[in-house]
Amino acid sequence: MNKTFLQLGSNMGDRCENLLKAARLISEEIGSVISVSNIYESTPWGVDNQRNFLNQVLCVQSKIDPFLILENTLHIEKEMGRIRIEKWGERIIDIDILFIDDLIIESENLCIPHEFIAKRKFVLQPMCEIAPAFIHPKLSKTISQLLEECIDEEKVNVYAT
């Protein structure tokens, strides 16, 4: 069993329903969801003129290998209607693999830990809520330390549904 942290994001359609549906599909196709952060609203990172995102981090217990996890996350995104047109474009759902245990994988298709974690408050804040003491295997710092050091100035707030 591995402990996988996934970050969900949506800024199109019914954003809350998109996160809920993605979590259901993740539990069916990847593994048991054992921990879920609050939903956070954040301004789009790296782009302008988009609707705010709703973001959430899930901790999943999974028996499948990292490349199959990636394949399944891409399948879920496609099943939910995601069309990849531009980098950091609007999306119905985005599922990023943040961590899988303390694995470090750097391949053409898969980078674990996710390369931008330490730069994104919209990832660190919900991750810190459910796993503040988790140690980033490349940076050797806890998630709470990374959040304290993060210089991202984008607004990230708990979303009131």
N, C-alpha and C positions, 0 to 999 in steps of 0.2 A: 504494500500500500504506500502510495506517495501522498504527500500533502501539497496540493496545488493551489496557488492563489491566482484568481482570475479577476480582471477589472472589466466591468461592463460600462458602456457608454451609449447614450442615445440622444439625438437632438432633432428627430423627425417624428411626426405622428404623435400617438399617445405614448410619450416617453416612459411613464411609469409602467404601463402595460407591456411595453417592449422589454423592460428590465425583468419583469415578472415572468414573461414567456421565455426569455433567454435562460433564466435560472431553472425553470421547469425542464427545458430541453437539455441543459447541462446535467441535471440530475439523472436524466434518462440515458444520455449518450457518453458522459464522462465519469460520473461518480456521485457519491452522496455529498450533498451540500451540508457542511457541518457548522459553518459560521457565516454570517451575513452582516455587512456593515449597514448603517443607515444609508439612505439615498442622499447624495449631495448634488447641488446645482453649481455649475461652474461656467464661466465664460469660455468660449472656444480657445484652445491653446494653439498659438502659431498662425491663426487666421482671423480675419474680421468678417463682418456681415453675415453671421450665422446665428441661429437661435442658440440659446444657452443649452449646455449638455446636462443631463442627469447622469450621475456616475455612482457606481457601487462596486465594492470588492467582496468576492466570495472566497471562502476556503472550502476546497473540495477534496475528499478522500477518494483516490482513484487507483485502480489496478492496472491501468493502461500506460503504455510508454509515452514519452514526451511527443514523439512525432505523430502518434495516433491522437493524442490530445489536440495537437495543432490541427490535424485533419478534421477532427470532430468540431472544433470551434469554427473553422471555416465553413463546414457543412451547415452548422446552426445559423451562421450569419446569412448564408445563401438561402436557406429554407425560410428565414424571416424576411427575405426580400432585399438584402443589402446588395447594392451594385457599386463596385469600385470604379469611380470615374477619375477622381483626383485625390492626391495625398492630402490627408487631413480634411477631406470634404465632409459635407453633411452626411449623416448615416442613420438608418433605422436602428442598427445595433452594431456595436464594435465590441469584440471580445479579445482582450489581450492577455496572454500568459505572462504573469509577473514573475512568479517563482514556482519551481517544482522542487520541494525539499531544499537541499543546498547545492543542487546541480548547477553546473556551468556548462552550457552548450553554446557554441558559436559556429553555426553552419550557415550555408547560403539562405536557407528558408526559416531557420529558427535560432533565435538569440534569447537565452535564458541565463541570468535574469534579464528582463526587458531592459533595453539600453537607456531609456529615458526616465526610469523610476525616480532617481534622485533629483530630477529637474522639474517634476510635475507635482504640484501641491494637490491637484485633483485626484491623484493616485495615492500619494502618501497619507493624506488626511483620513480617508476611509480605511486604508490598510493599517494605519496606526490605531484605529478604533478597535480592530479585531485581533491584531498581532503586533503590539508596540515593541515587544522584546525580540521579534524575529530579526535575525542577523543577516544582512545582505552578504552573500558569500564572496562577492568580489571586493566590496568596499569595507568589509569587516566593521560595519556600524549597524546599530539597531534602527528599525524603522522610525522610532521616536527621535533618535539622534538626527537621522536624515531629514525629518520634517522640521526640526529646530534649525537646521543649517540651510534649508531650501530657500533660495532667493526668488522663486517664482512669485510674482506679484498679482497673478490672476485671482479673482474672487472665487472662493469655494465656501459654500454655506450648506448646512443641513437643510434639506428640502422638506417643507411642510406640505404633506399631501392632503 
